[in-house]
Amino acid sequence: MSYNQMSVETTENQQTEVKLPNFLTIAELVAATKISRQTISRKIKSGEIPNVKVGSRVLIPTSFIIGLEKEAWSNVKKVG
């Protein structure tokens, strides 16, 4: 099967119902999180952000960003 024939699997964010690719590039993660490229690169190097290197490209699993969102919501204190 060639690369062009492969289907791109997606992850669906259940809160926004948006389908996301399973992996993001550093540039896409920067755009999605508004975290600086330097900070993301430093956290990748330290092992805080999971990643896989394919050739010269560094890819971050989308589940990482969804995990950040879940963590943020779990830290919100309920009022009332």
TARAJO-V428890 format. One record per run of one state. SS is the DSSP state (alpha for helix, beta for strand, coil for the rest). FROM is the first residue (numbers start at 1). TO is the last residue. If there is no record, write none. Layout:
SS,FROM,TO  SS,FROM,TO
//
This chain:
coil,1,2  alpha,3,5  coil,6,9  beta,10,13  coil,14,17  beta,18,21  coil,22,22  beta,23,25  alpha,26,33  coil,34,36  alpha,37,46  coil,47,51  beta,52,54  coil,55,56  beta,57,61  alpha,62,74  coil,75,80
//
